[in-house]
Amino acid sequence: MKEYIEKNKERFFQELFSLLRIPSVSSMEEHRPDMRRCAERLAVLLREAGADRAEIYPTAGHPVVFASRHVADDVPTVLVYGHYDVQPVDPVELWKSDPFEPEIRDGAIYARGANDDKGQLFMHLKAFEYMVSEGKLRHNVKFIFEGEEEIGSPSLAVWAQEHRDMLAADIILVSDTTMISESVPSINCGMRGLSYVEVKVTGPDKDLHSGHYGGAVANPINVLCEMISSLIDKDGHITVKGFYDDVVELSDEDRAQLARAPFDLQEYKDFLGIREVRGENGYTTLERTGIRPSLDVNGIWGGYTGEGAKTVIPSEAHAKISMRLVPNQDSDTIMRLFVEHFRSLAPDCVRVEVKPCHGGNGFLIPISSKAYQAASRAMTEVYGVEPVPSRGGGSIPILADLQRILGIDPLLMGFGLERDTIHSPNESYLLKQLFAGMESIALFYRYY
């Protein structure tokens, strides 16, 4: 495929850039027309790449793009999943170039979605195009690209259930994750799930003068901070009752297998600009982000935050809290346990509301599977070193839903790197990773 990439890479750039220029921010209503426009552009690219059909399906939210090419009834079918929606770009002033005007510099493409996930799903389009044009395709291939992954995929599970027969396949192939490094490839054999809530603490029915009432009336911000601080104990354990009931402890053998991943703690700290790491006692940094659950405050606000001083006791305080879950933990169960626990923490001087937002379960696939072995062989050939099995600390909750609905496992062949800073300003994607991904995906089809 190297020759095909070299011959067509300028066209590849033009096509990928046509996607990256569309501000398909799923969380912002003002970009709803852009979501449709991006879906339409994807359908065109799929047809041009060789799909027999490429159609746009409405959902309760943003549209789904479905495409397929049928080779024969007696060959395996691969279902490729990806998402065309992107995160907001704020703070836009920290970008070195326009986030929706892609730019190549220092061997990488810079733009929102360059990696997550337009750049990575694009690899599948071009690997597919290559195999069709060269007469090498020996599998049935289906594509499902959604526009709501960045907001928790609220519509796709229902749509997938309704179109279950159309989506029938043998494996779900996904590129929406990272690998350890460009010299040490890895394949995610599992990802964490997610439960996400928003909490509100209300004290007095209006903001109060902190001089007249300070020390006599509960400050909702103070109370919220006390409640949050009690959610994790000194050993890094989450204190929600029943939280760990379904967490499966890994064997020493499994932990040793995951420990094959090269990891330099000092390099990790230097990259993040921190002096020390912190987490659950008894586990390494990689284990804390891969095989253990976590709880984090993602946002907190209340009172006066403008310029200068305003001495008030605020009426309300708010926070957004996420919990990353490991396979076997049920998102709905954890959500219920958290709601009950957090409400129980509230003193009589305040009122507490907990609003469940979204979530999904984690998943795990065996490294002995035919699909994993095919991916490992393909990446070994491209990178010259056998990929390491890893656990993803992030979440793609819809994959657990698809696994349940379709009865097939997802395989995560991700080619992003930590340096790509997805979800942050100056998101990028190395060209050599883009091209290595295309080669690896094409080889996967050969060996699967």
PEHU-V232787 format. One record per pair of residues at least 4 apart in sequence whose C-alpha atoms are under 6 Angstrom apart, sorted by the first residue. I is the first residue (numbers start at 1). J is the second residue. D is the distance in Angstrom with one decimal. If there is no record, write none. Layout:
i->{I/I}
j->{J/J}
d->{D/D}
//
This chain:
i->{5/13/21/21/24/24/24/24/25/25/25/25/25/26/43/46/47/49/51/51/52/52/53/53/54/54/55/55/56/56/57/57/58/59/60/62/64/64/65/65/66/66/67/67/68/68/69/69/70/71/75/76/77/77/77/77/77/78/78/78/78/79/79/79/79/79/79/80/80/80/81/81/81/82/82/83/83/83/83/84/84/85/86/87/95/95/99/99/100/102/102/103/103/104/104/107/107/108/108/108/109/109/110/110/111/112/113/113/114/114/114/114/115/115/115/117/117/118/120/123/124/127/127/130/131/131/131/132/148/149/156/160/171/171/172/173/173/174/174/174/175/175/175/176/177/178/178/178/178/179/179/179/179/180/180/180/185/186/186/186/187/187/187/188/188/188/188/188/189/189/189/189/190/190/190/191/191/191/191/191/192/192/192/192/192/192/192/193/193/193/193/193/193/193/193/194/194/194/194/194/195/195/195/195/196/196/196/196/196/197/197/197/197/197/198/198/198/198/199/199/199/199/200/200/200/200/201/201/201/201/201/202/202/202/202/202/203/203/203/204/205/206/207/207/207/208/208/209/210/210/210/210/213/219/220/220/220/221/225/231/231/232/232/232/232/233/235/235/236/236/237/240/246/246/250/269/269/283/286/287/288/289/290/290/290/293/293/293/294/294/295/295/296/296/297/297/298/298/299/299/300/300/301/301/302/303/326/327/327/330/331/331/338/360/361/361/363/367/374/374/374/375/376/378/378/378/379/379/380/380/380/399/402/403/403/403/420/420/420/421/422/432/433/444}
j->{9/17/100/101/34/35/85/86/31/85/86/87/88/85/54/51/51/129/68/69/68/69/67/68/66/67/65/66/64/65/63/64/63/63/155/147/145/146/144/145/143/144/142/143/141/142/140/141/140/140/139/139/139/140/141/169/170/141/169/170/171/141/142/143/169/172/173/143/172/173/144/145/174/121/145/117/145/146/147/118/147/147/113/423/425/426/111/112/111/110/111/109/110/108/109/430/431/429/430/431/428/429/427/428/427/427/117/118/118/119/428/429/119/120/429/121/176/122/175/438/128/438/442/134/135/136/137/137/153/153/160/164/408/409/410/410/411/411/412/413/412/413/414/414/414/414/415/416/417/185/186/415/417/184/185/186/387/387/388/389/389/390/413/389/390/391/392/412/364/365/390/391/363/364/391/362/363/391/392/395/324/325/326/362/393/394/395/324/325/326/360/361/362/395/397/323/324/325/359/360/322/323/331/359/321/322/357/358/359/320/321/355/356/357/319/320/354/355/318/319/353/354/317/318/352/353/220/316/317/351/352/220/315/316/350/351/220/315/350/315/315/315/313/314/315/312/313/312/214/311/312/313/217/313/224/316/317/317/229/238/239/236/237/238/239/237/280/281/279/280/280/341/328/329/254/273/274/287/290/291/292/393/391/392/393/324/325/326/323/324/322/323/321/322/320/321/320/321/319/320/318/319/317/318/317/314/362/362/363/361/360/361/342/397/397/400/400/372/444/447/448/444/387/440/443/444/383/440/384/385/386/403/406/407/408/409/427/428/429/427/427/436/437/448}
d->{5.3/5.8/4.7/5.6/5.3/4.9/5.1/5.9/6.0/5.6/5.0/5.7/5.9/5.6/5.3/5.7/4.8/4.5/5.4/4.9/5.9/4.9/5.3/5.7/5.7/4.0/5.8/5.4/5.8/4.6/5.5/5.1/4.6/5.5/5.9/5.5/5.8/4.7/5.7/5.1/5.5/4.8/5.7/5.0/5.6/4.1/5.9/5.4/4.8/5.2/5.7/5.5/5.7/4.5/5.6/4.8/5.4/4.9/5.8/6.0/5.3/6.0/4.6/5.7/5.9/4.7/6.0/4.7/5.7/4.7/5.0/5.8/5.3/5.6/4.8/5.9/4.9/4.7/5.6/5.7/5.4/4.7/5.8/5.9/5.2/5.3/4.6/5.2/5.8/5.6/4.8/5.6/5.3/5.5/4.5/5.9/5.9/5.2/4.1/5.2/5.3/5.2/5.8/4.3/5.7/5.7/5.5/5.3/6.0/4.8/5.5/5.6/4.7/5.8/5.2/6.0/5.9/5.9/5.7/4.9/5.9/5.2/5.2/6.0/5.9/4.7/5.0/5.6/4.7/4.6/5.9/5.5/5.7/5.7/4.4/5.9/5.1/6.0/4.8/6.0/5.8/5.0/4.3/5.5/4.3/5.0/5.3/4.1/5.1/5.5/5.0/5.7/5.9/5.9/5.9/5.9/4.6/4.4/4.4/5.6/5.1/5.9/5.8/6.0/4.8/5.2/5.9/5.5/5.8/5.3/6.0/5.8/5.3/4.1/4.9/5.4/5.7/5.8/4.5/5.8/5.9/5.1/4.7/4.4/5.8/5.9/5.2/5.5/4.5/6.0/5.4/4.1/3.8/5.3/5.9/5.6/4.7/5.5/4.7/5.3/5.8/5.2/5.6/4.3/5.9/4.4/5.5/5.4/5.9/5.9/5.4/5.6/4.5/5.1/5.8/4.4/5.9/5.1/5.6/5.3/5.7/4.5/5.8/4.6/5.7/5.1/5.7/5.7/5.2/5.7/4.7/5.9/5.8/4.5/5.5/5.1/5.5/5.3/4.7/5.2/5.9/5.0/5.6/4.5/4.8/5.3/5.0/4.8/4.6/5.5/4.8/5.3/5.9/5.8/5.9/5.8/5.5/5.2/6.0/5.7/5.2/5.7/5.4/4.5/5.7/5.5/5.9/5.5/5.3/4.0/6.0/5.9/5.9/5.4/6.0/5.9/5.2/5.8/6.0/5.2/5.1/4.8/4.9/5.6/4.7/5.2/4.7/5.7/5.5/5.1/5.8/4.4/5.7/5.5/5.9/4.4/5.3/5.6/5.4/5.1/5.6/4.1/6.0/5.3/4.4/4.7/5.7/4.7/5.1/5.9/5.4/5.5/5.9/4.3/5.6/5.8/5.9/5.6/5.6/5.1/5.1/5.3/6.0/5.3/5.1/5.4/5.8/5.4/5.1/4.9/4.6/6.0/5.7/5.3/5.1/5.4/5.4/4.7/5.8/5.1/5.2/5.9/5.9/5.8}
//
